[in-house]
Amino acid sequence: MSLQKLNKSPKGGHFYRKQVAIGSKRTTIRLGRLSVKNAEEVSRHIDALVETKKYNTTIPAATSHWLTFADSGLVEKLARMGLCAPMANPTVAEFVERFITIKNVKPRTEIQYQLAKGHLVEYFGESRRLKSVTATDADDFYQDLLKKDYSINTVNRRAGRVREFFNEALEQGLILKNPFKKRTISVSVGAAKKQEVTEAMIHQVIEHCPTTEWKLLFAFARWIGCRIPSEIQGITWNDVDWQNNAILIRSPKTEHCGKGERLVPLFEEVRLLLDRQFHESNSGDELTYIFPTLRHHACLSTTAKKYVRKAKLPVWSRFFTTLRANRETDLMDSHGIRKACAWIGNTPGVAMKNYATQKGTDFDDHGSDQRQKKVTTKVTKHAREPARAAEPVSALTPEKHGIFAHSGALSLAADSRDRT
């Protein structure tokens, strides 16, 4: 089996062809324009494939690796000759579709994957091969996303999903490197995006909601701080602890990391509407689910915004997330960040970066010399007082240590859980 050098290329190097004998048949493979070193390396790999076929042995690891990243046209020729398997070089669309099918993810995550796939197919087409995507292509794709009518966070989330696709391709050995790896993709919420939505505004919106179920949805968003729609879809009446004034919230988003449930107080604003919804339940799903109709609603935020407009209020961005962020901010102010994060279902780092919202009352009396003087005097007074003996357990009251004045049992249970 010989390697023949043909006429020299005007662009440098020579054109080469390889003669291969398989049984009694002799075949010529044109390798194209190569340097001497590369032509000799390709020739050695082809010889290894011929020897493997002849003696029915295993393809050497180096040759197998070479086949993975060799020119697709050459590998296809070798496959037709029976020297190797057809090349594993799917199109971008084929690989991503297989990725989504195999991945065991939540329904809304699958929707995000499909949206990212749609952008890829729209930009690269149905026939673009996975291996042919370069870092330059990745940059051009990102710039194309920026031209669309999306926020920078949406663009970065979609690009992050695409990078996840190509990371999987890298893990499977289908590509040599991830073309999207070098781009820094971060998603954060700037101060300008964090809008204050007061409790008075939500009371005003609730007055314009057509049903108790819709009123309760706004109450859960603003005073429970649920992730909507995922966390309201599975809430049942069995999750309500009427005696201890609490409700169990299940979180599909965080269950994979062992944080699938959290116990949240039934605040007064929610309790009143929850009582009304319970007494209006008649049959079927209404006797099982707290949100029997809205749990199947396809466009909750779109419809909810209509009621905000009916209340003559401006529609805020990041609709339900903004309500959740305002609730966590209120809880941090009134109960501290530890309890706020436990009830909202996130971590202090996430809460401070993406949820904590500046309120209009933050600057009330701030910087007043008189107030500063009172604080200083109070601190000095306590510093001079002798340490007070600890109170016996029997002296502890819900009013002192509870989250509600009217629910000591839940309060002490929560504090007990915190200590453990």
ChimeraX attribute file (.defattr): number of C-alpha atoms within 10 A of each C-alpha:
attribute: neighborCount
match mode: 1-to-1
recipient: residues
	/A:1	15
	/A:2	12
	/A:3	19
	/A:4	15
	/A:5	16
	/A:6	12
	/A:7	10
	/A:8	12
	/A:9	12
	/A:10	7
	/A:11	7
	/A:12	10
	/A:13	16
	/A:14	18
	/A:15	19
	/A:16	22
	/A:17	18
	/A:18	20
	/A:19	17
	/A:20	18
	/A:21	13
	/A:22	16
	/A:23	8
	/A:24	6
	/A:25	7
	/A:26	10
	/A:27	13
	/A:28	14
	/A:29	15
	/A:30	15
	/A:31	18
	/A:32	15
	/A:33	20
	/A:34	17
	/A:35	13
	/A:36	13
	/A:37	9
	/A:38	11
	/A:39	22
	/A:40	15
	/A:41	13
	/A:42	18
	/A:43	21
	/A:44	14
	/A:45	18
	/A:46	22
	/A:47	20
	/A:48	18
	/A:49	22
	/A:50	23
	/A:51	16
	/A:52	16
	/A:53	16
	/A:54	12
	/A:55	8
	/A:56	10
	/A:57	10
	/A:58	12
	/A:59	18
	/A:60	13
	/A:61	9
	/A:62	10
	/A:63	18
	/A:64	15
	/A:65	12
	/A:66	15
	/A:67	21
	/A:68	18
	/A:69	17
	/A:70	14
	/A:71	13
	/A:72	18
	/A:73	11
	/A:74	15
	/A:75	21
	/A:76	16
	/A:77	15
	/A:78	20
	/A:79	14
	/A:80	11
	/A:81	13
	/A:82	14
	/A:83	22
	/A:84	20
	/A:85	13
	/A:86	15
	/A:87	19
	/A:88	15
	/A:89	17
	/A:90	15
	/A:91	19
	/A:92	24
	/A:93	21
	/A:94	16
	/A:95	20
	/A:96	25
	/A:97	15
	/A:98	10
	/A:99	16
	/A:100	17
	/A:101	11
	/A:102	9
	/A:103	9
	/A:104	10
	/A:105	13
	/A:106	11
	/A:107	10
	/A:108	12
	/A:109	14
	/A:110	15
	/A:111	13
	/A:112	14
	/A:113	21
	/A:114	17
	/A:115	13
	/A:116	22
	/A:117	22
	/A:118	14
	/A:119	17
	/A:120	20
	/A:121	17
	/A:122	11
	/A:123	15
	/A:124	17
	/A:125	14
	/A:126	13
	/A:127	12
	/A:128	17
	/A:129	17
	/A:130	21
	/A:131	23
	/A:132	14
	/A:133	17
	/A:134	14
	/A:135	16
	/A:136	11
	/A:137	15
	/A:138	20
	/A:139	15
	/A:140	13
	/A:141	17
	/A:142	17
	/A:143	12
	/A:144	13
	/A:145	20
	/A:146	15
	/A:147	9
	/A:148	9
	/A:149	9
	/A:150	11
	/A:151	11
	/A:152	14
	/A:153	14
	/A:154	14
	/A:155	22
	/A:156	20
	/A:157	17
	/A:158	23
	/A:159	24
	/A:160	19
	/A:161	18
	/A:162	19
	/A:163	21
	/A:164	17
	/A:165	22
	/A:166	24
	/A:167	18
	/A:168	16
	/A:169	21
	/A:170	14
	/A:171	12
	/A:172	10
	/A:173	14
	/A:174	19
	/A:175	20
	/A:176	13
	/A:177	16
	/A:178	21
	/A:179	20
	/A:180	25
	/A:181	15
	/A:182	11
	/A:183	14
	/A:184	9
	/A:185	15
	/A:186	12
	/A:187	13
	/A:188	12
	/A:189	12
	/A:190	9
	/A:191	13
	/A:192	8
	/A:193	14
	/A:194	22
	/A:195	18
	/A:196	18
	/A:197	19
	/A:198	15
	/A:199	17
	/A:200	9
	/A:201	14
	/A:202	20
	/A:203	15
	/A:204	16
	/A:205	22
	/A:206	21
	/A:207	13
	/A:208	17
	/A:209	20
	/A:210	10
	/A:211	11
	/A:212	16
	/A:213	21
	/A:214	20
	/A:215	21
	/A:216	23
	/A:217	25
	/A:218	22
	/A:219	25
	/A:220	24
	/A:221	25
	/A:222	25
	/A:223	25
	/A:224	24
	/A:225	24
	/A:226	27
	/A:227	21
	/A:228	18
	/A:229	20
	/A:230	17
	/A:231	17
	/A:232	22
	/A:233	18
	/A:234	18
	/A:235	20
	/A:236	19
	/A:237	17
	/A:238	13
	/A:239	16
	/A:240	20
	/A:241	15
	/A:242	13
	/A:243	9
	/A:244	16
	/A:245	20
	/A:246	18
	/A:247	21
	/A:248	18
	/A:249	24
	/A:250	23
	/A:251	19
	/A:252	15
	/A:253	16
	/A:254	13
	/A:255	11
	/A:256	9
	/A:257	7
	/A:258	7
	/A:259	14
	/A:260	14
	/A:261	14
	/A:262	14
	/A:263	19
	/A:264	23
	/A:265	23
	/A:266	22
	/A:267	17
	/A:268	12
	/A:269	16
	/A:270	20
	/A:271	17
	/A:272	13
	/A:273	17
	/A:274	22
	/A:275	11
	/A:276	13
	/A:277	18
	/A:278	16
	/A:279	9
	/A:280	13
	/A:281	15
	/A:282	9
	/A:283	8
	/A:284	9
	/A:285	13
	/A:286	17
	/A:287	16
	/A:288	15
	/A:289	20
	/A:290	26
	/A:291	23
	/A:292	20
	/A:293	13
	/A:294	16
	/A:295	18
	/A:296	11
	/A:297	13
	/A:298	10
	/A:299	10
	/A:300	16
	/A:301	14
	/A:302	10
	/A:303	12
	/A:304	18
	/A:305	17
	/A:306	15
	/A:307	20
	/A:308	20
	/A:309	13
	/A:310	14
	/A:311	18
	/A:312	13
	/A:313	14
	/A:314	10
	/A:315	14
	/A:316	16
	/A:317	11
	/A:318	15
	/A:319	16
	/A:320	20
	/A:321	19
	/A:322	23
	/A:323	30
	/A:324	23
	/A:325	26
	/A:326	26
	/A:327	27
	/A:328	31
	/A:329	23
	/A:330	19
	/A:331	19
	/A:332	18
	/A:333	11
	/A:334	12
	/A:335	13
	/A:336	13
	/A:337	19
	/A:338	13
	/A:339	19
	/A:340	23
	/A:341	18
	/A:342	15
	/A:343	19
	/A:344	23
	/A:345	24
	/A:346	15
	/A:347	13
	/A:348	16
	/A:349	10
	/A:350	12
	/A:351	20
	/A:352	15
	/A:353	13
	/A:354	19
	/A:355	23
	/A:356	19
	/A:357	23
	/A:358	15
	/A:359	15
	/A:360	9
	/A:361	8
	/A:362	8
	/A:363	9
	/A:364	8
	/A:365	11
	/A:366	10
	/A:367	9
	/A:368	9
	/A:369	9
	/A:370	9
	/A:371	12
	/A:372	13
	/A:373	10
	/A:374	11
	/A:375	11
	/A:376	10
	/A:377	12
	/A:378	11
	/A:379	10
	/A:380	11
	/A:381	10
	/A:382	10
	/A:383	10
	/A:384	8
	/A:385	8
	/A:386	7
	/A:387	8
	/A:388	6
	/A:389	6
	/A:390	7
	/A:391	8
	/A:392	7
	/A:393	7
	/A:394	6
	/A:395	8
	/A:396	12
	/A:397	13
	/A:398	16
	/A:399	13
	/A:400	12
	/A:401	13
	/A:402	19
	/A:403	21
	/A:404	18
	/A:405	12
	/A:406	13
	/A:407	17
	/A:408	19
	/A:409	15
	/A:410	22
	/A:411	23
	/A:412	17
	/A:413	12
	/A:414	17
	/A:415	14
	/A:416	10
	/A:417	9
	/A:418	11
	/A:419	6
	/A:420	5
